[in-house]
Amino acid sequence: MQRLSDKIIAAHEQACTQGKAEVAHHLLQALEAELSAIGGPAQDTREIDEAVEAAFQRQQALTSAS
C-alpha cells in the first residue's frame, strides 16, 4: 500500500502537469503537514527526501511559468 505522502506527491505532479498552480500549492502544504507527522523507518527518509525535492522543483517551475 502506498503512503499518503506518495499519493499527495502524485497528485501534485498531476496538478503541475495540468497547470493548476494553486491546487499544486495546496497539495505541497498538505505534503508538508503529512511529512511533519511521519515517524517511519530511517531507510525511507532518502526516498521521501528525493520525491519532496522534486515536488518543490516542479512547483517552482510552475510558479515561474505563470
Predicted model as a PDB file, atoms N, CA, C, CB and O in Angstrom, pLDDT in the B-factor column:
MODEL        1                                                                  
ATOM      1  N   MET A   1       0.837  -1.182   0.000  1.00 60.00           N  
ATOM      2  CA  MET A   1       0.000   0.000   0.000  1.00 60.00           C  
ATOM      3  C   MET A   1       0.883   1.247   0.000  1.00 60.00           C  
ATOM      4  CB  MET A   1      -0.953  -0.003   1.217  1.00 60.00           C  
ATOM      5  O   MET A   1       1.886   1.305   0.712  1.00 60.00           O  
ATOM      6  N   GLN A   2       0.509   2.228  -0.791  1.00 83.00           N  
ATOM      7  CA  GLN A   2       1.264   3.474  -0.866  1.00 83.00           C  
ATOM      8  C   GLN A   2       1.032   4.324   0.375  1.00 83.00           C  
ATOM      9  CB  GLN A   2       0.881   4.258  -2.122  1.00 83.00           C  
ATOM     10  O   GLN A   2      -0.047   4.319   0.968  1.00 83.00           O  
ATOM     11  N   ARG A   3       2.067   5.043   0.741  1.00 87.00           N  
ATOM     12  CA  ARG A   3       1.926   6.021   1.827  1.00 87.00           C  
ATOM     13  C   ARG A   3       1.106   7.204   1.332  1.00 87.00           C  
ATOM     14  CB  ARG A   3       3.320   6.496   2.340  1.00 87.00           C  
ATOM     15  O   ARG A   3       1.049   7.479   0.134  1.00 87.00           O  
ATOM     16  N   LEU A   4       0.478   7.891   2.263  1.00 91.00           N  
ATOM     17  CA  LEU A   4      -0.293   9.082   1.916  1.00 91.00           C  
ATOM     18  C   LEU A   4       0.605  10.108   1.235  1.00 91.00           C  
ATOM     19  CB  LEU A   4      -0.951   9.691   3.171  1.00 91.00           C  
ATOM     20  O   LEU A   4       0.186  10.769   0.285  1.00 91.00           O  
ATOM     21  N   SER A   5       1.836  10.244   1.718  1.00 90.00           N  
ATOM     22  CA  SER A   5       2.751  11.219   1.116  1.00 90.00           C  
ATOM     23  C   SER A   5       3.018  10.891  -0.352  1.00 90.00           C  
ATOM     24  CB  SER A   5       4.076  11.261   1.894  1.00 90.00           C  
ATOM     25  O   SER A   5       3.161  11.803  -1.167  1.00 90.00           O  
ATOM     26  N   ASP A   6       3.087   9.607  -0.702  1.00 91.00           N  
ATOM     27  CA  ASP A   6       3.276   9.211  -2.106  1.00 91.00           C  
ATOM     28  C   ASP A   6       2.093   9.649  -2.958  1.00 91.00           C  
ATOM     29  CB  ASP A   6       3.468   7.688  -2.218  1.00 91.00           C  
ATOM     30  O   ASP A   6       2.263  10.120  -4.082  1.00 91.00           O  
ATOM     31  N   LYS A   7       0.911   9.490  -2.416  1.00 95.00           N  
ATOM     32  CA  LYS A   7      -0.297   9.869  -3.162  1.00 95.00           C  
ATOM     33  C   LYS A   7      -0.394  11.382  -3.322  1.00 95.00           C  
ATOM     34  CB  LYS A   7      -1.552   9.336  -2.457  1.00 95.00           C  
ATOM     35  O   LYS A   7      -0.818  11.867  -4.371  1.00 95.00           O  
ATOM     36  N   ILE A   8      -0.007  12.124  -2.299  1.00 95.00           N  
ATOM     37  CA  ILE A   8      -0.019  13.581  -2.396  1.00 95.00           C  
ATOM     38  C   ILE A   8       0.990  14.040  -3.448  1.00 95.00           C  
ATOM     39  CB  ILE A   8       0.296  14.223  -1.024  1.00 95.00           C  
ATOM     40  O   ILE A   8       0.698  14.939  -4.236  1.00 95.00           O  
ATOM     41  N   ILE A   9       2.167  13.431  -3.462  1.00 94.00           N  
ATOM     42  CA  ILE A   9       3.191  13.779  -4.452  1.00 94.00           C  
ATOM     43  C   ILE A   9       2.683  13.492  -5.861  1.00 94.00           C  
ATOM     44  CB  ILE A   9       4.499  12.998  -4.184  1.00 94.00           C  
ATOM     45  O   ILE A   9       2.894  14.293  -6.772  1.00 94.00           O  
ATOM     46  N   ALA A  10       2.016  12.356  -6.044  1.00 95.00           N  
ATOM     47  CA  ALA A  10       1.464  12.015  -7.361  1.00 95.00           C  
ATOM     48  C   ALA A  10       0.392  13.016  -7.781  1.00 95.00           C  
ATOM     49  CB  ALA A  10       0.879  10.592  -7.347  1.00 95.00           C  
ATOM     50  O   ALA A  10       0.344  13.426  -8.941  1.00 95.00           O  
ATOM     51  N   ALA A  11      -0.467  13.410  -6.842  1.00 97.00           N  
ATOM     52  CA  ALA A  11      -1.500  14.400  -7.140  1.00 97.00           C  
ATOM     53  C   ALA A  11      -0.871  15.754  -7.463  1.00 97.00           C  
ATOM     54  CB  ALA A  11      -2.475  14.533  -5.956  1.00 97.00           C  
ATOM     55  O   ALA A  11      -1.340  16.470  -8.349  1.00 97.00           O  
ATOM     56  N   HIS A  12       0.191  16.097  -6.739  1.00 96.00           N  
ATOM     57  CA  HIS A  12       0.895  17.357  -7.006  1.00 96.00           C  
ATOM     58  C   HIS A  12       1.480  17.348  -8.417  1.00 96.00           C  
ATOM     59  CB  HIS A  12       2.016  17.589  -5.962  1.00 96.00           C  
ATOM     60  O   HIS A  12       1.373  18.335  -9.145  1.00 96.00           O  
ATOM     61  N   GLU A  13       2.092  16.243  -8.794  1.00 95.00           N  
ATOM     62  CA  GLU A  13       2.657  16.135 -10.143  1.00 95.00           C  
ATOM     63  C   GLU A  13       1.567  16.309 -11.200  1.00 95.00           C  
ATOM     64  CB  GLU A  13       3.364  14.774 -10.327  1.00 95.00           C  
ATOM     65  O   GLU A  13       1.778  16.988 -12.205  1.00 95.00           O  
ATOM     66  N   GLN A  14       0.409  15.702 -10.975  1.00 97.00           N  
ATOM     67  CA  GLN A  14      -0.693  15.837 -11.915  1.00 97.00           C  
ATOM     68  C   GLN A  14      -1.177  17.285 -11.984  1.00 97.00           C  
ATOM     69  CB  GLN A  14      -1.846  14.910 -11.519  1.00 97.00           C  
ATOM     70  O   GLN A  14      -1.443  17.799 -13.071  1.00 97.00           O  
ATOM     71  N   ALA A  15      -1.291  17.938 -10.842  1.00 96.00           N  
ATOM     72  CA  ALA A  15      -1.720  19.337 -10.828  1.00 96.00           C  
ATOM     73  C   ALA A  15      -0.731  20.210 -11.593  1.00 96.00           C  
ATOM     74  CB  ALA A  15      -1.866  19.841  -9.382  1.00 96.00           C  
ATOM     75  O   ALA A  15      -1.139  21.106 -12.333  1.00 96.00           O  
ATOM     76  N   CYS A  16       0.561  19.956 -11.420  1.00 94.00           N  
ATOM     77  CA  CYS A  16       1.581  20.718 -12.163  1.00 94.00           C  
ATOM     78  C   CYS A  16       1.463  20.466 -13.656  1.00 94.00           C  
ATOM     79  CB  CYS A  16       2.995  20.348 -11.679  1.00 94.00           C  
ATOM     80  O   CYS A  16       1.531  21.402 -14.453  1.00 94.00           O  
ATOM     81  N   THR A  17       1.290  19.224 -14.035  1.00 94.00           N  
ATOM     82  CA  THR A  17       1.158  18.861 -15.446  1.00 94.00           C  
ATOM     83  C   THR A  17      -0.038  19.573 -16.076  1.00 94.00           C  
ATOM     84  CB  THR A  17       1.011  17.336 -15.600  1.00 94.00           C  
ATOM     85  O   THR A  17       0.009  19.975 -17.238  1.00 94.00           O  
ATOM     86  N   GLN A  18      -1.103  19.723 -15.300  1.00 96.00           N  
ATOM     87  CA  GLN A  18      -2.311  20.369 -15.804  1.00 96.00           C  
ATOM     88  C   GLN A  18      -2.296  21.882 -15.624  1.00 96.00           C  
ATOM     89  CB  GLN A  18      -3.516  19.795 -15.116  1.00 96.00           C  
ATOM     90  O   GLN A  18      -3.267  22.559 -15.964  1.00 96.00           O  
ATOM     91  N   GLY A  19      -1.200  22.414 -15.091  1.00 94.00           N  
ATOM     92  CA  GLY A  19      -1.063  23.853 -14.945  1.00 94.00           C  
ATOM     93  C   GLY A  19      -1.909  24.455 -13.838  1.00 94.00           C  
ATOM     94  O   GLY A  19      -2.240  25.639 -13.894  1.00 94.00           O  
ATOM     95  N   LYS A  20      -2.263  23.673 -12.843  1.00 95.00           N  
ATOM     96  CA  LYS A  20      -3.115  24.139 -11.746  1.00 95.00           C  
ATOM     97  C   LYS A  20      -2.234  24.536 -10.565  1.00 95.00           C  
ATOM     98  CB  LYS A  20      -4.142  23.039 -11.325  1.00 95.00           C  
ATOM     99  O   LYS A  20      -2.089  23.789  -9.597  1.00 95.00           O  
ATOM    100  N   ALA A  21      -1.652  25.722 -10.665  1.00 93.00           N  
ATOM    101  CA  ALA A  21      -0.665  26.194  -9.690  1.00 93.00           C  
ATOM    102  C   ALA A  21      -1.228  26.289  -8.282  1.00 93.00           C  
ATOM    103  CB  ALA A  21      -0.134  27.540 -10.107  1.00 93.00           C  
ATOM    104  O   ALA A  21      -0.562  25.886  -7.328  1.00 93.00           O  
ATOM    105  N   GLU A  22      -2.443  26.815  -8.129  1.00 95.00           N  
ATOM    106  CA  GLU A  22      -2.998  26.974  -6.784  1.00 95.00           C  
ATOM    107  C   GLU A  22      -3.266  25.622  -6.125  1.00 95.00           C  
ATOM    108  CB  GLU A  22      -4.290  27.793  -6.838  1.00 95.00           C  
ATOM    109  O   GLU A  22      -2.989  25.434  -4.941  1.00 95.00           O  
ATOM    110  N   VAL A  23      -3.802  24.693  -6.898  1.00 96.00           N  
ATOM    111  CA  VAL A  23      -4.054  23.343  -6.371  1.00 96.00           C  
ATOM    112  C   VAL A  23      -2.726  22.695  -5.995  1.00 96.00           C  
ATOM    113  CB  VAL A  23      -4.818  22.464  -7.415  1.00 96.00           C  
ATOM    114  O   VAL A  23      -2.616  22.078  -4.936  1.00 96.00           O  
ATOM    115  N   ALA A  24      -1.725  22.830  -6.848  1.00 95.00           N  
ATOM    116  CA  ALA A  24      -0.405  22.265  -6.572  1.00 95.00           C  
ATOM    117  C   ALA A  24       0.171  22.859  -5.290  1.00 95.00           C  
ATOM    118  CB  ALA A  24       0.552  22.518  -7.755  1.00 95.00           C  
ATOM    119  O   ALA A  24       0.764  22.144  -4.482  1.00 95.00           O  
ATOM    120  N   HIS A  25      -0.003  24.145  -5.106  1.00 94.00           N  
ATOM    121  CA  HIS A  25       0.481  24.811  -3.892  1.00 94.00           C  
ATOM    122  C   HIS A  25      -0.176  24.217  -2.641  1.00 94.00           C  
ATOM    123  CB  HIS A  25       0.205  26.328  -3.966  1.00 94.00           C  
ATOM    124  O   HIS A  25       0.501  23.932  -1.653  1.00 94.00           O  
ATOM    125  N   HIS A  26      -1.481  24.035  -2.692  1.00 97.00           N  
ATOM    126  CA  HIS A  26      -2.190  23.464  -1.544  1.00 97.00           C  
ATOM    127  C   HIS A  26      -1.759  22.021  -1.282  1.00 97.00           C  
ATOM    128  CB  HIS A  26      -3.704  23.523  -1.772  1.00 97.00           C  
ATOM    129  O   HIS A  26      -1.669  21.595  -0.131  1.00 97.00           O  
ATOM    130  N   LEU A  27      -1.497  21.285  -2.334  1.00 97.00           N  
ATOM    131  CA  LEU A  27      -1.020  19.909  -2.159  1.00 97.00           C  
ATOM    132  C   LEU A  27       0.357  19.890  -1.497  1.00 97.00           C  
ATOM    133  CB  LEU A  27      -0.964  19.181  -3.517  1.00 97.00           C  
ATOM    134  O   LEU A  27       0.634  19.014  -0.678  1.00 97.00           O  
ATOM    135  N   LEU A  28       1.218  20.843  -1.839  1.00 94.00           N  
ATOM    136  CA  LEU A  28       2.523  20.919  -1.165  1.00 94.00           C  
ATOM    137  C   LEU A  28       2.355  21.231   0.315  1.00 94.00           C  
ATOM    138  CB  LEU A  28       3.412  21.985  -1.827  1.00 94.00           C  
ATOM    139  O   LEU A  28       3.091  20.704   1.149  1.00 94.00           O  
ATOM    140  N   GLN A  29       1.399  22.076   0.640  1.00 94.00           N  
ATOM    141  CA  GLN A  29       1.128  22.357   2.049  1.00 94.00           C  
ATOM    142  C   GLN A  29       0.651  21.096   2.766  1.00 94.00           C  
ATOM    143  CB  GLN A  29       0.078  23.478   2.184  1.00 94.00           C  
ATOM    144  O   GLN A  29       1.051  20.831   3.899  1.00 94.00           O  
ATOM    145  N   ALA A  30      -0.201  20.326   2.105  1.00 95.00           N  
ATOM    146  CA  ALA A  30      -0.676  19.068   2.683  1.00 95.00           C  
ATOM    147  C   ALA A  30       0.487  18.095   2.847  1.00 95.00           C  
ATOM    148  CB  ALA A  30      -1.783  18.443   1.801  1.00 95.00           C  
ATOM    149  O   ALA A  30       0.563  17.374   3.842  1.00 95.00           O  
ATOM    150  N   LEU A  31       1.389  18.075   1.872  1.00 92.00           N  
ATOM    151  CA  LEU A  31       2.556  17.204   1.948  1.00 92.00           C  
ATOM    152  C   LEU A  31       3.434  17.588   3.137  1.00 92.00           C  
ATOM    153  CB  LEU A  31       3.365  17.271   0.641  1.00 92.00           C  
ATOM    154  O   LEU A  31       3.908  16.717   3.867  1.00 92.00           O  
ATOM    155  N   GLU A  32       3.650  18.869   3.331  1.00 89.00           N  
ATOM    156  CA  GLU A  32       4.444  19.320   4.469  1.00 89.00           C  
ATOM    157  C   GLU A  32       3.802  18.889   5.785  1.00 89.00           C  
ATOM    158  CB  GLU A  32       4.612  20.843   4.435  1.00 89.00           C  
ATOM    159  O   GLU A  32       4.495  18.451   6.702  1.00 89.00           O  
ATOM    160  N   ALA A  33       2.474  19.014   5.878  1.00 91.00           N  
ATOM    161  CA  ALA A  33       1.772  18.603   7.097  1.00 91.00           C  
ATOM    162  C   ALA A  33       1.909  17.100   7.319  1.00 91.00           C  
ATOM    163  CB  ALA A  33       0.284  18.995   7.021  1.00 91.00           C  
ATOM    164  O   ALA A  33       2.137  16.653   8.443  1.00 91.00           O  
ATOM    165  N   GLU A  34       1.774  16.333   6.265  1.00 89.00           N  
ATOM    166  CA  GLU A  34       1.884  14.876   6.376  1.00 89.00           C  
ATOM    167  C   GLU A  34       3.297  14.460   6.775  1.00 89.00           C  
ATOM    168  CB  GLU A  34       1.494  14.207   5.051  1.00 89.00           C  
ATOM    169  O   GLU A  34       3.474  13.587   7.625  1.00 89.00           O  
ATOM    170  N   LEU A  35       4.291  15.079   6.168  1.00 85.00           N  
ATOM    171  CA  LEU A  35       5.668  14.700   6.470  1.00 85.00           C  
ATOM    172  C   LEU A  35       6.077  15.106   7.878  1.00 85.00           C  
ATOM    173  CB  LEU A  35       6.611  15.323   5.464  1.00 85.00           C  
ATOM    174  O   LEU A  35       6.940  14.468   8.480  1.00 85.00           O  
ATOM    175  N   SER A  36       5.478  16.139   8.397  1.00 84.00           N  
ATOM    176  CA  SER A  36       5.811  16.534   9.764  1.00 84.00           C  
ATOM    177  C   SER A  36       5.258  15.529  10.776  1.00 84.00           C  
ATOM    178  CB  SER A  36       5.266  17.938  10.062  1.00 84.00           C  
ATOM    179  O   SER A  36       5.698  15.488  11.925  1.00 84.00           O  
ATOM    180  N   ALA A  37       4.295  14.722  10.341  1.00 76.00           N  
ATOM    181  CA  ALA A  37       3.694  13.718  11.224  1.00 76.00           C  
ATOM    182  C   ALA A  37       4.336  12.342  11.062  1.00 76.00           C  
ATOM    183  CB  ALA A  37       2.203  13.619  10.957  1.00 76.00           C  
ATOM    184  O   ALA A  37       4.047  11.430  11.837  1.00 76.00           O  
ATOM    185  N   ILE A  38       5.205  12.184  10.060  1.00 62.00           N  
ATOM    186  CA  ILE A  38       5.812  10.874   9.785  1.00 62.00           C  
ATOM    187  C   ILE A  38       6.909  10.582  10.790  1.00 62.00           C  
ATOM    188  CB  ILE A  38       6.376  10.819   8.353  1.00 62.00           C  
ATOM    189  O   ILE A  38       7.712  11.451  11.132  1.00 62.00           O  
ATOM    190  N   GLY A  39       6.928   9.360  11.247  1.00 61.00           N  
ATOM    191  CA  GLY A  39       7.986   8.906  12.138  1.00 61.00           C  
ATOM    192  C   GLY A  39       8.391   7.494  11.762  1.00 61.00           C  
ATOM    193  O   GLY A  39       8.550   6.636  12.631  1.00 61.00           O  
ATOM    194  N   GLY A  40       8.557   7.251  10.476  1.00 56.00           N  
ATOM    195  CA  GLY A  40       8.828   5.905   9.990  1.00 56.00           C  
ATOM    196  C   GLY A  40      10.291   5.520  10.060  1.00 56.00           C  
ATOM    197  O   GLY A  40      11.113   6.239  10.629  1.00 56.00           O  
ATOM    198  N   PRO A  41      10.606   4.369   9.471  1.00 54.00           N  
ATOM    199  CA  PRO A  41      11.974   3.865   9.464  1.00 54.00           C  
ATOM    200  C   PRO A  41      12.933   4.814   8.745  1.00 54.00           C  
ATOM    201  CB  PRO A  41      12.019   2.496   8.811  1.00 54.00           C  
ATOM    202  O   PRO A  41      12.539   5.510   7.809  1.00 54.00           O  
ATOM    203  N   ALA A  42      14.158   4.839   9.172  1.00 52.00           N  
ATOM    204  CA  ALA A  42      15.174   5.741   8.608  1.00 52.00           C  
ATOM    205  C   ALA A  42      15.437   5.479   7.131  1.00 52.00           C  
ATOM    206  CB  ALA A  42      16.472   5.608   9.381  1.00 52.00           C  
ATOM    207  O   ALA A  42      15.752   6.415   6.396  1.00 52.00           O  
ATOM    208  N   GLN A  43      15.318   4.232   6.671  1.00 47.00           N  
ATOM    209  CA  GLN A  43      15.627   3.939   5.271  1.00 47.00           C  
ATOM    210  C   GLN A  43      14.646   4.602   4.304  1.00 47.00           C  
ATOM    211  CB  GLN A  43      15.627   2.440   5.047  1.00 47.00           C  
ATOM    212  O   GLN A  43      14.970   4.759   3.127  1.00 47.00           O  
ATOM    213  N   ASP A  44      13.464   4.993   4.764  1.00 56.00           N  
ATOM    214  CA  ASP A  44      12.501   5.664   3.902  1.00 56.00           C  
ATOM    215  C   ASP A  44      12.857   7.129   3.689  1.00 56.00           C  
ATOM    216  CB  ASP A  44      11.109   5.551   4.490  1.00 56.00           C  
ATOM    217  O   ASP A  44      12.354   7.747   2.751  1.00 56.00           O  
ATOM    218  N   THR A  45      13.694   7.689   4.517  1.00 61.00           N  
ATOM    219  CA  THR A  45      13.974   9.114   4.510  1.00 61.00           C  
ATOM    220  C   THR A  45      14.551   9.594   3.187  1.00 61.00           C  
ATOM    221  CB  THR A  45      14.918   9.451   5.623  1.00 61.00           C  
ATOM    222  O   THR A  45      14.097  10.606   2.653  1.00 61.00           O  
ATOM    223  N   ARG A  46      15.536   8.897   2.648  1.00 61.00           N  
ATOM    224  CA  ARG A  46      16.176   9.334   1.402  1.00 61.00           C  
ATOM    225  C   ARG A  46      15.175   9.339   0.255  1.00 61.00           C  
ATOM    226  CB  ARG A  46      17.369   8.423   1.058  1.00 61.00           C  
ATOM    227  O   ARG A  46      15.124  10.298  -0.515  1.00 61.00           O  
ATOM    228  N   GLU A  47      14.386   8.289   0.133  1.00 67.00           N  
ATOM    229  CA  GLU A  47      13.391   8.199  -0.936  1.00 67.00           C  
ATOM    230  C   GLU A  47      12.365   9.333  -0.810  1.00 67.00           C  
ATOM    231  CB  GLU A  47      12.680   6.824  -0.900  1.00 67.00           C  
ATOM    232  O   GLU A  47      12.002   9.952  -1.811  1.00 67.00           O  
ATOM    233  N   ILE A  48      11.910   9.599   0.385  1.00 70.00           N  
ATOM    234  CA  ILE A  48      10.950  10.679   0.613  1.00 70.00           C  
ATOM    235  C   ILE A  48      11.595  12.023   0.297  1.00 70.00           C  
ATOM    236  CB  ILE A  48      10.434  10.656   2.070  1.00 70.00           C  
ATOM    237  O   ILE A  48      10.978  12.866  -0.354  1.00 70.00           O  
ATOM    238  N   ASP A  49      12.827  12.231   0.751  1.00 81.00           N  
ATOM    239  CA  ASP A  49      13.524  13.496   0.506  1.00 81.00           C  
ATOM    240  C   ASP A  49      13.640  13.788  -0.983  1.00 81.00           C  
ATOM    241  CB  ASP A  49      14.912  13.468   1.140  1.00 81.00           C  
ATOM    242  O   ASP A  49      13.408  14.920  -1.408  1.00 81.00           O  
ATOM    243  N   GLU A  50      13.995  12.791  -1.779  1.00 86.00           N  
ATOM    244  CA  GLU A  50      14.141  12.974  -3.223  1.00 86.00           C  
ATOM    245  C   GLU A  50      12.802  13.318  -3.865  1.00 86.00           C  
ATOM    246  CB  GLU A  50      14.726  11.711  -3.867  1.00 86.00           C  
ATOM    247  O   GLU A  50      12.736  14.191  -4.731  1.00 86.00           O  
ATOM    248  N   ALA A  51      11.742  12.644  -3.451  1.00 85.00           N  
ATOM    249  CA  ALA A  51      10.412  12.907  -4.010  1.00 85.00           C  
ATOM    250  C   ALA A  51       9.918  14.295  -3.624  1.00 85.00           C  
ATOM    251  CB  ALA A  51       9.413  11.847  -3.536  1.00 85.00           C  
ATOM    252  O   ALA A  51       9.313  14.994  -4.437  1.00 85.00           O  
ATOM    253  N   VAL A  52      10.174  14.688  -2.396  1.00 86.00           N  
ATOM    254  CA  VAL A  52       9.756  16.009  -1.929  1.00 86.00           C  
ATOM    255  C   VAL A  52      10.538  17.101  -2.655  1.00 86.00           C  
ATOM    256  CB  VAL A  52       9.951  16.134  -0.404  1.00 86.00           C  
ATOM    257  O   VAL A  52       9.963  18.107  -3.070  1.00 86.00           O  
ATOM    258  N   GLU A  53      11.826  16.906  -2.805  1.00 90.00           N  
ATOM    259  CA  GLU A  53      12.640  17.883  -3.530  1.00 90.00           C  
ATOM    260  C   GLU A  53      12.134  18.047  -4.962  1.00 90.00           C  
ATOM    261  CB  GLU A  53      14.122  17.457  -3.532  1.00 90.00           C  
ATOM    262  O   GLU A  53      12.038  19.168  -5.462  1.00 90.00           O  
ATOM    263  N   ALA A  54      11.815  16.947  -5.616  1.00 91.00           N  
ATOM    264  CA  ALA A  54      11.288  17.002  -6.979  1.00 91.00           C  
ATOM    265  C   ALA A  54       9.955  17.750  -7.011  1.00 91.00           C  
ATOM    266  CB  ALA A  54      11.117  15.581  -7.549  1.00 91.00           C  
ATOM    267  O   ALA A  54       9.698  18.517  -7.939  1.00 91.00           O  
ATOM    268  N   ALA A  55       9.113  17.531  -6.011  1.00 90.00           N  
ATOM    269  CA  ALA A  55       7.821  18.223  -5.954  1.00 90.00           C  
ATOM    270  C   ALA A  55       8.022  19.729  -5.824  1.00 90.00           C  
ATOM    271  CB  ALA A  55       6.976  17.696  -4.779  1.00 90.00           C  
ATOM    272  O   ALA A  55       7.346  20.503  -6.502  1.00 90.00           O  
ATOM    273  N   PHE A  56       8.932  20.146  -4.969  1.00 88.00           N  
ATOM    274  CA  PHE A  56       9.193  21.578  -4.804  1.00 88.00           C  
ATOM    275  C   PHE A  56       9.791  22.184  -6.083  1.00 88.00           C  
ATOM    276  CB  PHE A  56      10.143  21.812  -3.613  1.00 88.00           C  
ATOM    277  O   PHE A  56       9.499  23.332  -6.416  1.00 88.00           O  
ATOM    278  N   GLN A  57      10.612  21.431  -6.787  1.00 92.00           N  
ATOM    279  CA  GLN A  57      11.170  21.926  -8.056  1.00 92.00           C  
ATOM    280  C   GLN A  57      10.074  22.075  -9.101  1.00 92.00           C  
ATOM    281  CB  GLN A  57      12.271  20.978  -8.576  1.00 92.00           C  
ATOM    282  O   GLN A  57      10.063  23.051  -9.850  1.00 92.00           O  
ATOM    283  N   ARG A  58       9.152  21.116  -9.159  1.00 91.00           N  
ATOM    284  CA  ARG A  58       8.018  21.222 -10.099  1.00 91.00           C  
ATOM    285  C   ARG A  58       7.177  22.450  -9.769  1.00 91.00           C  
ATOM    286  CB  ARG A  58       7.136  19.940 -10.051  1.00 91.00           C  
ATOM    287  O   ARG A  58       6.754  23.186 -10.661  1.00 91.00           O  
ATOM    288  N   GLN A  59       6.940  22.659  -8.470  1.00 91.00           N  
ATOM    289  CA  GLN A  59       6.124  23.809  -8.045  1.00 91.00           C  
ATOM    290  C   GLN A  59       6.810  25.105  -8.432  1.00 91.00           C  
ATOM    291  CB  GLN A  59       5.871  23.776  -6.518  1.00 91.00           C  
ATOM    292  O   GLN A  59       6.160  26.026  -8.927  1.00 91.00           O  
ATOM    293  N   GLN A  60       8.109  25.188  -8.215  1.00 91.00           N  
ATOM    294  CA  GLN A  60       8.837  26.402  -8.573  1.00 91.00           C  
ATOM    295  C   GLN A  60       8.780  26.653 -10.079  1.00 91.00           C  
ATOM    296  CB  GLN A  60      10.294  26.305  -8.109  1.00 91.00           C  
ATOM    297  O   GLN A  60       8.600  27.793 -10.509  1.00 91.00           O  
ATOM    298  N   ALA A  61       8.930  25.610 -10.875  1.00 91.00           N  
ATOM    299  CA  ALA A  61       8.864  25.760 -12.316  1.00 91.00           C  
ATOM    300  C   ALA A  61       7.473  26.216 -12.752  1.00 91.00           C  
ATOM    301  CB  ALA A  61       9.235  24.448 -13.002  1.00 91.00           C  
ATOM    302  O   ALA A  61       7.339  27.065 -13.633  1.00 91.00           O  
ATOM    303  N   LEU A  62       6.440  25.647 -12.130  1.00 89.00           N  
ATOM    304  CA  LEU A  62       5.072  26.018 -12.459  1.00 89.00           C  
ATOM    305  C   LEU A  62       4.803  27.464 -12.084  1.00 89.00           C  
ATOM    306  CB  LEU A  62       4.082  25.097 -11.754  1.00 89.00           C  
ATOM    307  O   LEU A  62       4.202  28.204 -12.863  1.00 89.00           O  
ATOM    308  N   THR A  63       5.233  27.866 -10.921  1.00 86.00           N  
ATOM    309  CA  THR A  63       5.019  29.230 -10.447  1.00 86.00           C  
ATOM    310  C   THR A  63       5.785  30.231 -11.308  1.00 86.00           C  
ATOM    311  CB  THR A  63       5.445  29.358  -8.979  1.00 86.00           C  
ATOM    312  O   THR A  63       5.282  31.317 -11.598  1.00 86.00           O  
ATOM    313  N   SER A  64       6.995  29.868 -11.714  1.00 89.00           N  
ATOM    314  CA  SER A  64       7.819  30.756 -12.554  1.00 89.00           C  
ATOM    315  C   SER A  64       7.207  30.928 -13.939  1.00 89.00           C  
ATOM    316  CB  SER A  64       9.249  30.204 -12.682  1.00 89.00           C  
ATOM    317  O   SER A  64       7.350  31.984 -14.555  1.00 89.00           O  
ATOM    318  N   ALA A  65       6.530  29.900 -14.427  1.00 80.00           N  
ATOM    319  CA  ALA A  65       5.931  29.944 -15.755  1.00 80.00           C  
ATOM    320  C   ALA A  65       4.653  30.792 -15.778  1.00 80.00           C  
ATOM    321  CB  ALA A  65       5.627  28.531 -16.235  1.00 80.00           C  
ATOM    322  O   ALA A  65       4.219  31.236 -16.840  1.00 80.00           O  
ATOM    323  N   SER A  66       4.060  31.010 -14.611  1.00 67.00           N  
ATOM    324  CA  SER A  66       2.782  31.763 -14.540  1.00 67.00           C  
ATOM    325  C   SER A  66       2.989  33.243 -14.677  1.00 67.00           C  
ATOM    326  CB  SER A  66       2.064  31.484 -13.233  1.00 67.00           C  
ATOM    327  O   SER A  66       2.026  34.008 -14.639  1.00 67.00           O  
TER     328      SER A  66                                                      
ENDMDL                                                                          
END                                                                             
